[in-house]
Amino acid sequence: MPLSLRLAPSPTSFRYSPTSSTSVGGFPLVKQHCQIPNSGVVTKIGFCSGGGGGVLDSGKRSGSYVVRCSLETVNVSVGQVTEVDKDTFWPIVKAAGDKIVVLDMYTQWCGPCKMIAPKYKELSEKYQDMVFLKLDCNQENKPLAKELGIRVVPTFKILKDNKVVKEVTGAKYEDLLAAIEAARSG
């Protein structure tokens, strides 16, 4: 049975913006910086709406509300490949808990990346006890790619307990399969 991970950290807060004209449930819908607490996600612009919570720290910070941010929810299903970016990668890895995470780091223009993609998808369907992710190493995701030490594409990183335990460079299916098996058994 597939496992579904859903990231939904606790509500966050934002400073009310009186210029907002749209509302949801009587609270303004504001395009603001939303911070996902305790997730490693940097502050990013997202649509935030005050929801059912009222004032946070009443009297101390007027105009701050308990909110839900559109950036807080990321759905990941085991048995399929999930596209991640610099903002969603670490929260998903943390939410995976003790599950092994396999990351395909690719680029849109990479021929070998395109050739191994269908086999990578098959692996995600075969190994239902793992989380399979893919990261487009484009300019926007460059900070994460650099943090993970990518040198060539495709590069596959296998993470266990939030740490890289195996790496396979190039579109080497047999090496990737061996690395996955080694991570599962050790």
N, C-alpha and C positions, 0 to 999 in steps of 0.2 A: 504494500500500500504506500503510495507516494506521500511524502511529508511536505507540508506547505509552511514556509517561514514567512511571517509577516512582521515587518518592522513598524512598530507604532510606539515610539517612545512617549513618555509622559508629555502632557501639553506644555507648550512653551509660551513665552510672553513676547509682546511687541508693543511699541509705543504707538498709541492711537494717532492716526493722521486725519485731521479735520477736512482735508481736501478730498477724501474718499466720498463717492456718491452712490456706490453700489452697496447693498447690504444683503446679508443672509441671516434669517432668523432674528432680525432686529439689530444685528451687530454689523459694523462696517466690514466690507470685504476690501482689504487693503493690500496692495502690492508692496511688501516690506521685506526687510532682512529677517529671515527666520533662522533661528539656531536650534538644531536638534540636540538637546542636552545629552551628555554622557554617551555620545555616539562617535565622536571623532570627526563629525561632519562640520566643515567650516560654515560660517554664516553665508547664506546665499539668498538671493531674491526669490520669493515664492508668494503665492496667494495665501493670505492668512485671514481667518475669520474668527471673531470672538464666538465661542460656542458654549452655551449652558453653564458657564463658569462664573460670570460676574467679575468683579474687580479683584485683581491679584494684589496682595499687600495693601489693602485699602487704607487710605489716608497717607501712605508713604509715597506712592507713585500713581497719582491720578492719571487716568488715561491708559493704564496698563491693564490688559485683560488676559484671562486664560484663553488660549486659542488653540486651534488645530492648524497646522501648516501643511500645505500641499506637498511639501518636501519630506514629510515624516513617514509616509507609507510607501513601502516598496514591497511588491509581492515577488516571492521566489518560490518556485516549485521544484522539488526534486523530481528527476526524470525528464527534465528539459534544460536547455541552455538559456541562461538569463544574461542579457546585456547589462553591463554596469558602467559607471563612469567614476570620475575622481571623487565624487560626493557620496555615491552609494556603495562603493566597494567595501570599505572597512566596516560600515554598519552591518552589511550582509554577512561578512566573515565573522563578526562578533556574534550575530544572531544565530549563525550555524552551530554555535556551541562546540560540541565534541565531534561534529561531522567533519569529514575531510572535504576541503574545498579545492576544486581544480579550476585554474584560471587560464584561459587562452588569450594571450596578448597578440593582437594582430593589427594589420592596417588594411584599409579598403583596397589599396593598389597592389597588395602582395599576392602573387600567383600561388605559391605554395600554401598560403593561409587559406585561400579559396578551395584548394584541392583537399585539404585535410578537414575542413569544416563539416562535411557530411559524416565523416567517421567520428569526429568529436561529438556530434549530436547523437550518433549511435551509442557511444560510450555513456552519455548522460542517461540514455534509456536503459542501458544494461546495468549500470551501477546505481541503483535506486537509493543506496545508503550514503550517497555523496551529493555535494552541491557543485554544479558545473556553471561557471561564469565565463563571459568573454568581455574583453576590454579593447576598444578601438584606440590604438595608440596614436591618436591625432593630436593636434596642437592643444586642444582643450584639456586632454587627459595627460599631457606631457609631465606634469608634476608627479602624478602617481606612477607613471611608467618609469620615471627617473628614480623615484623612491624604491621601486621594486627591482631596479637594476637591469632593465631590459637593454640588450645589446643588438639583438637580431629579432626579426619576426619570421615565423611565429615563435614565440617562447611560451612554454607552459610552466606554470608555477603550481605546485601542490602544497597546500597549507593545512596544518593541523594545529589546533590550539592557538590560532592567530599568528603562526610562524611558518615561514617557507621551509619545508622539509625536503623537497625534491624540485629539480628543474630539468626541463628538456628543451633544448634549442633546436629549431628547425622542424620541418614537417615529417618527423620520424615517428610514425604510428606505433611501431613495435617498441621503441624506447619509451613512448608515452604510456603504453599499456603496461610495460614492466615497472615503470615508476609508480603507477597507480596501484598495482598489485603489491609493490614493496611498501608503499604508504599504508595500505590496508592491513598488511600483516605485521607491521612494526609500529 
